[in-house]
Every structure is written in structure tokens, then in C-alpha cells.
Amino acid sequence: MRIFVYVIIFFSFFDLFTQLPIMSPFAESLGATPFLTGLAVGMYSFSNTIGNILSGFLTDKKGAFRVLLAGLLLTGASLLLYHFVVDAWSLLAIRFLHGLLAGLIVPAAFTYLANAAEEGKKGKGAAISGAFVGMAAIIGPAFSGIVASRTNETTVLTVTALALLLLGVLTLFRLRTNVKAEKKAEQADRMKVRDFFKSTNVVKAFIGAFLLMFSQGVLAYMLPLKVILLGYDSQTSGMLLSVFGIVAVLIFLLPTNRVFDRIQSTSTLAFGMTMMGISLALASQVKDISFLYVCMALYGIGFAFLFPSLNSLLVEAVAPAHRGKAYGYFYAFFSFGVVAGSGVTGLLALTIAEGFLFTGILLIIAAIGSLLKEPPVIKEHH
């Protein structure tokens, strides 16, 4: 059953990553102004943040099975609505709905995995789920680019819709057996938002999630510009991002994933964040494309150590009855980080070198800060 939930995670992130190459051209083909095109791209992340938080509350109240089922079926249906887009405004409305409903899936899926994982193997489980996210990051944009160039953007979205609808139907049969076990979740005592921020480990996980995707936002914005500056085309940007993805997936799947259960999460988190920071700081100074590949490999190592560490910190610090909400906020910080990464560097009008260096230093400072003392575990309130 865990493998089935990993497949759900893959397609949930596949949905996200297939949008990256096609949404701007799709908006422009509808006659959208540059402002509306940017709004259409960002609208998904905005409403996805709301969906993530909503998913957290519903998962703790109704159980992961119901939220997963609703998320898959409703997101699949919302993807089919792209066929009815007639102008930029109707695209914006569907983007909002798509992001909101897609936000239900991931927190519920990760809560399910965290609660089903054996004690002492939660770090390894988080690494494997990270591998499925990494594979979606490698396959999604490539699939989307090829299919859209041979057909159109709505074909890509329809394929994802059918995959999610099929997974929704299979969820009804595959995961329903665990509904009784989840009844306890409905009886869980209410926990206030501020209670999460009383745990240092939870705060570290939230900040780590934000900075992880902040750096991704900076990469998405700055890397293609850096590649053009070095005299190469957009295909090279794709290959560089693939290098980081492949390196991360290898670390997630090879026996190296055992390290996440043997070394403290705070240590692997600090190492991962430092590696990412160093890679971006180096990328700001690189003048040769081959060294940029090395930087992306280092970034992949950092990403691979950071992602499971964040999940482990959250699982260790939060009682099962409140993990839905915890993952809801966690992925809300994730979604917001992407927007903030490209937004802040754009707002500060940073050059390519300054953008990479600023983010690299930010990650290294956060890595040092993450080595603060460990917290008490959040207990259920009675």
C-alpha cells in the first residue's frame, strides 16, 4: 500500500512539473498580457498554499483516505476544465481551482506514509518518497515539452487528469481498508496553529521547506539566464536541472538512504542546506558550463539530504493525530517558497550572480541556525 501512495505522490508532483514549460505559452496563446501571464503561472502556487492548509485540517478531522480520494478525483476533474478555457480570465479561474484542489493531495499522502512507516525507518521512507518527487521533476517537464510541441498544452493536462482520476478510483479499493484505523483521527483534540511554532524542530522544518523551494524559485528564474549568458540554449538549462534531479534520486534510492535513520535529522538537514548554499554561491562565480554541471550535482546532493531530513523532523516532533495539519502548513511553506524565490530576487533587481550568491548565503546562515538545541515533542492536548 505504501508503494501505491508513492505512485500518488509521483503523479501529484508530475501534475506540478508538467505545468512548468507549458503555462506561459498557453496563456500567451490566449492573448494574455505579460502581467496576466505571470499571474496565471503564480495563481496555482497561491491557491495551492490554501489547499495545503485546508488538507491538513481535513486530514486530521476526516482521515487521510477521504482527503486523498477527494483530492485525486476533484483535481483530475479540474484538469479537464482547461478544455473550456476561452481567454486569460477563464484560465485564471481554472488555475485557482486547480491549485486549490491539487493542494489537498500531498499533505494527506505524506501523513498516510508517516503514520504507516515502521519506527526506525521513517527517514528511509521519507527518502524514498523524495525519490518519487525527484523522478517527477525529471520526467514531468520533459514529457510536457515533447507532448505539447507535437500536440498542444491541453493534451498534456488531459493525460495528467486521466492518471489522477484512475488513481482516485484505485484509491477507493486499495486504501479503503484503513478507514477504521483512521477513525481515531476524527476524535483527535483540536490543536491551535501557534502550538506548532512552539516546537523548534517544527519551525526548522517549516523554514527548511520554505528555503528549499525559495532556492528552487531562484534556480528556475536565474539558471536559464545564466546559461544564455554563457552562450548556450534552453536545452542546456533542462540538462543542468536533470543532473541535480538524477543525483538526488540516486542518493534517495541507493543504500545511502539508510543514513537518514542513523544520523540525527538536524545534522543531515544542516549538511544538506550547507551543500545547497555552497553550490549556489559557486554557481554565482562560475564562467564555464562544465563547472556549472558540478554545481548542480552538489545542489542535488544537498537537496537529497535536506528533503528527507525535513520530513523526519516533522514526524519526530508531531503526534500522529496532528500530522495532517503539520504537513498542511509544511507544504504551504513549500508552495509559498517558489513564489518568494523568483519574486524577491526580481523585486530586489539582483543580477544573476547576486541572486545566486544571496540565496547561497541565506541557506548557509539557515544551516548554522538549524543546529540549535532540540525541542520537546508536541503532545496531544487533553
C-alpha positions in Angstrom: 0.0 0.0 0.0 2.9 2.4 0.7 4.1 1.8 -2.9 0.7 2.8 -4.1 0.9 6.0 -2.1 4.4 6.7 -3.5 2.8 6.5 -7.0 0.1 9.0 -5.9 2.9 11.3 -4.7 4.7 10.9 -8.1 1.6 11.9 -10.1 0.8 14.8 -7.8 4.2 16.3 -8.4 4.1 15.2 -12.0 1.0 17.4 -12.3 3.0 20.3 -10.9 6.2 19.8 -13.0 4.4 19.2 -16.3 2.9 22.7 -16.0 6.3 24.5 -15.9 7.1 24.5 -19.6 3.6 25.0 -20.9 1.6 27.5 -18.8 3.3 30.7 -20.1 2.9 29.8 -23.8 -0.7 28.6 -23.1 -1.5 32.0 -21.5 0.2 33.9 -24.3 -1.7 31.9 -27.0 -5.0 33.2 -25.3 -3.8 36.8 -25.8 -2.8 37.3 -22.2 -0.7 40.4 -21.3 2.7 39.8 -19.7 1.1 40.7 -16.3 -1.8 38.2 -16.7 0.6 35.5 -18.0 2.7 35.9 -14.8 -0.5 35.9 -12.7 -1.7 32.7 -14.4 1.6 31.0 -13.6 1.7 32.2 -10.0 -2.1 31.6 -9.3 -1.6 27.9 -9.0 1.0 28.3 -6.2 -1.2 30.8 -4.4 -4.3 28.7 -4.3 -2.2 25.5 -3.7 -1.0 27.1 -0.4 -4.6 27.5 0.7 -5.4 23.9 -0.4 -2.4 22.5 1.6 -3.6 24.2 4.8 -7.2 23.0 4.2 -5.9 19.5 3.5 -4.1 19.5 6.9 -7.2 20.3 8.8 -9.4 17.9 6.9 -6.8 15.0 7.2 -6.7 15.3 11.0 -10.5 15.5 11.1 -11.7 13.0 8.5 -8.6 10.9 7.9 -6.1 10.7 5.1 -8.1 8.2 2.9 -11.1 10.5 2.4 -8.9 13.6 1.7 -6.7 11.7 -0.8 -9.8 10.3 -2.6 -11.5 13.7 -2.9 -8.2 15.4 -3.9 -7.4 12.9 -6.7 -10.9 12.9 -8.2 -11.5 16.6 -7.9 -8.0 17.5 -9.2 -8.5 15.2 -12.2 -11.8 16.8 -13.0 -10.4 20.3 -12.7 -7.6 19.5 -15.2 -10.3 18.6 -17.8 -11.7 22.1 -17.4 -8.7 23.5 -19.3 -10.6 22.4 -22.4 -13.1 25.1 -21.8 -10.6 28.0 -21.4 -11.5 30.8 -23.8 -9.5 33.7 -22.6 -6.9 34.8 -19.9 -9.6 35.4 -17.3 -11.2 31.9 -17.6 -7.6 30.5 -17.4 -7.0 32.4 -14.2 -10.2 31.0 -12.6 -9.3 27.4 -13.6 -5.7 27.9 -12.4 -7.1 28.9 -9.0 -9.4 25.9 -8.8 -6.7 23.5 -10.0 -4.2 24.7 -7.4 -6.7 24.7 -4.6 -7.9 21.1 -5.2 -4.3 19.8 -6.0 -3.3 21.2 -2.6 -5.5 18.5 -0.9 -3.4 15.6 -2.2 0.2 15.9 -0.9 -0.3 16.6 2.8 -2.8 13.7 3.0 -0.4 11.4 1.2 2.6 12.2 3.4 0.5 12.0 6.5 -0.6 8.5 5.4 3.0 7.4 4.8 4.3 8.9 8.1 1.6 7.1 10.1 2.2 3.8 8.3 6.0 3.8 8.4 7.7 1.4 10.8 9.5 3.0 13.8 13.2 3.5 13.0 12.6 3.5 9.2 10.8 6.9 8.9 13.9 8.6 7.5 14.4 5.9 4.8 10.7 6.2 4.0 11.0 10.0 3.6 14.0 9.4 1.3 12.0 7.0 -1.0 9.1 9.5 -1.2 11.7 12.1 -2.1 12.9 9.9 -4.9 9.4 9.8 -6.4 9.3 13.7 -6.2 12.7 13.8 -7.9 11.6 11.4 -10.7 8.5 13.6 -11.3 10.9 16.6 -11.5 13.0 14.9 -14.2 10.2 13.2 -16.2 7.4 15.9 -15.9 8.9 18.9 -17.8 10.5 16.6 -20.5 7.2 14.8 -21.1 5.3 18.1 -21.1 7.6 19.8 -23.6 7.6 16.9 -26.0 3.8 16.2 -26.0 2.9 20.0 -26.1 5.2 20.5 -29.1 3.6 17.6 -31.0 0.0 18.3 -30.0 -1.0 21.1 -27.6 -1.0 22.1 -23.9 -4.4 20.7 -23.1 -3.3 17.2 -24.2 -0.6 17.3 -21.5 -3.2 18.4 -18.9 -5.7 15.7 -20.1 -3.1 12.9 -19.7 -2.4 14.0 -16.1 -6.2 14.3 -15.5 -6.8 10.7 -16.6 -3.9 9.4 -14.5 -5.2 11.2 -11.3 -8.8 10.0 -12.0 -7.6 6.4 -12.4 -5.6 6.7 -9.1 -8.7 8.1 -7.4 -10.8 5.0 -8.5 -7.9 2.7 -7.4 -7.6 4.5 -4.0 -11.3 3.7 -3.3 -10.4 0.0 -3.4 -6.7 -0.1 -2.3 -6.7 2.2 0.7 -10.3 1.9 2.0 -9.3 -1.0 4.3 -7.5 1.6 6.5 -10.6 3.8 7.1 -11.4 2.2 10.5 -7.8 2.7 11.7 -8.2 6.4 10.8 -11.3 6.8 12.9 -9.0 7.8 15.8 -8.1 10.9 13.8 -11.7 12.2 14.0 -11.5 12.0 17.8 -8.2 14.0 17.9 -8.2 17.0 20.2 -8.0 20.4 18.4 -4.6 21.9 18.2 -4.0 25.6 17.6 -1.7 26.9 14.9 0.6 28.7 17.4 1.2 25.4 19.2 3.2 24.1 16.1 5.5 27.1 16.4 6.4 26.3 20.0 8.5 23.3 18.8 11.9 24.3 17.5 12.0 21.2 15.2 8.7 22.0 13.6 9.9 25.6 13.0 13.1 24.3 11.5 11.1 22.0 9.1 8.8 24.9 8.0 11.8 27.3 7.4 13.7 24.5 5.7 10.7 23.8 3.4 10.4 27.5 2.5 14.1 27.9 1.8 14.3 24.7 -0.2 11.7 25.9 -2.6 12.9 29.5 -2.4 16.2 28.2 -3.9 14.2 26.3 -6.5 12.4 29.5 -7.4 15.7 31.3 -7.8 17.1 28.4 -9.9 14.0 28.5 -12.2 14.4 32.2 -12.6 18.2 32.6 -12.8 19.6 29.4 -14.2 18.2 29.8 -17.8 19.6 33.4 -17.8 23.0 32.2 -16.6 23.1 29.5 -19.3 22.2 32.1 -22.0 24.9 34.4 -20.7 27.5 31.6 -21.1 26.3 31.2 -24.7 24.1 28.1 -24.5 20.4 27.4 -25.2 17.4 26.5 -23.0 18.0 22.8 -23.7 21.2 23.1 -21.6 19.2 24.5 -18.7 17.0 21.4 -18.8 20.0 19.1 -18.8 21.5 21.0 -15.8 18.3 20.6 -13.8 18.2 16.9 -14.8 21.7 16.5 -13.3 20.6 17.8 -10.0 17.4 15.6 -10.1 19.3 12.4 -11.1 22.0 12.9 -8.3 19.2 13.4 -5.7 17.2 10.4 -6.9 20.3 8.2 -6.7 21.0 9.2 -3.1 17.4 8.6 -2.2 17.2 5.1 -3.7 20.7 3.7 -3.1 21.8 2.3 0.3 22.8 5.9 1.2 19.2 6.4 2.2 19.9 4.4 5.5 21.9 7.4 6.7 18.6 9.2 7.4 17.8 6.7 10.2 21.3 6.5 11.6 22.3 10.2 11.9 20.2 12.9 13.6 17.8 14.8 11.3 19.2 18.1 12.5 22.7 17.1 11.3 21.6 15.8 7.9 19.5 19.0 7.5 22.4 21.3 8.2 24.6 19.3 5.8 22.0 19.4 3.0 21.4 23.1 3.4 25.1 23.9 3.5 25.7 21.9 0.3 22.9 23.7 -1.5 24.2 27.0 -0.2 27.8 26.3 -1.4 26.6 25.1 -4.8 24.6 28.3 -5.4 27.5 30.5 -4.1 29.9 28.7 -6.5 27.3 29.0 -9.4 27.4 32.8 -8.9 31.1 32.9 -9.8 31.3 30.1 -12.5 32.3 31.1 -16.0 32.5 27.7 -17.6 29.5 25.4 -18.3 31.2 22.2 -17.1 31.7 23.7 -13.6 28.0 24.6 -13.6 27.3 20.9 -14.0 29.4 20.3 -10.9 27.5 23.0 -9.0 24.2 21.3 -10.0 25.5 17.9 -8.8 26.4 19.5 -5.4 22.9 21.1 -5.3 21.4 17.6 -5.9 23.4 16.1 -3.0 22.2 19.0 -0.8 18.6 18.6 -1.9 18.8 14.8 -1.3 19.9 15.3 2.3 17.6 18.2 3.1 14.2 16.9 1.9 14.1 13.6 4.0 15.5 15.5 7.0 12.6 18.0 6.9 10.1 15.2 6.8 11.8 13.3 9.6 11.9 16.4 11.8 8.2 16.9 11.4 7.3 13.2 12.0 9.5 13.1 15.1 8.1 16.3 16.6 4.4 15.9 16.0 2.0 13.3 17.4 0.1 11.2 14.7 -3.2 12.9 15.4 -1.9 16.3 14.4 0.4 15.3 11.4 -2.2 16.3 8.8 -2.2 19.9 10.0 1.6 19.8 10.3 2.0 18.6 6.7 -0.6 21.1 5.5 1.5 24.0 6.8 4.7 22.4 5.7 3.6 22.2 2.1 2.0 25.7 2.3 5.6 26.9 3.1 6.8 24.8 0.2 4.3 26.4 -2.3 5.0 29.9 -1.0 8.8 29.4 -1.2 8.7 29.0 -5.0 6.8 32.3 -5.5 9.0 34.1 -3.0 12.3 32.9 -4.6 11.7 34.3 -8.0 9.6 37.2 -6.6 12.2 38.5 -4.1 15.2 38.3 -6.4 13.1 40.1 -9.1 11.9 42.7 -6.6 15.4 43.4 -5.4 16.6 43.7 -9.0 19.5 41.3 -8.3 21.9 40.4 -11.1 22.3 36.6 -11.9 25.5 36.4 -9.8 23.9 38.4 -6.9 20.8 36.3 -7.0 22.7 33.0 -6.6 25.1 34.5 -4.0 22.3 36.0 -1.9 20.4 32.6 -1.9 23.6 30.7 -1.2 24.5 32.8 1.8 20.9 32.7 3.1 21.0 28.8 3.0 24.4 28.7 4.8 23.1 31.1 7.6 20.0 28.9 8.0 22.1 25.8 8.2 24.1 27.2 11.1 20.9 28.3 12.8 19.4 24.8 12.4 22.0 23.4 14.7 20.2 25.0 17.7 19.1 22.7 20.6 16.4 20.1 20.0 12.8 20.6 21.3 10.3 18.6 23.2 7.8 16.5 21.2 4.4 18.1 20.7 1.9 16.0 22.7 -1.8 15.7 22.2 -3.9 18.1 24.3 -6.4 16.8 26.7 
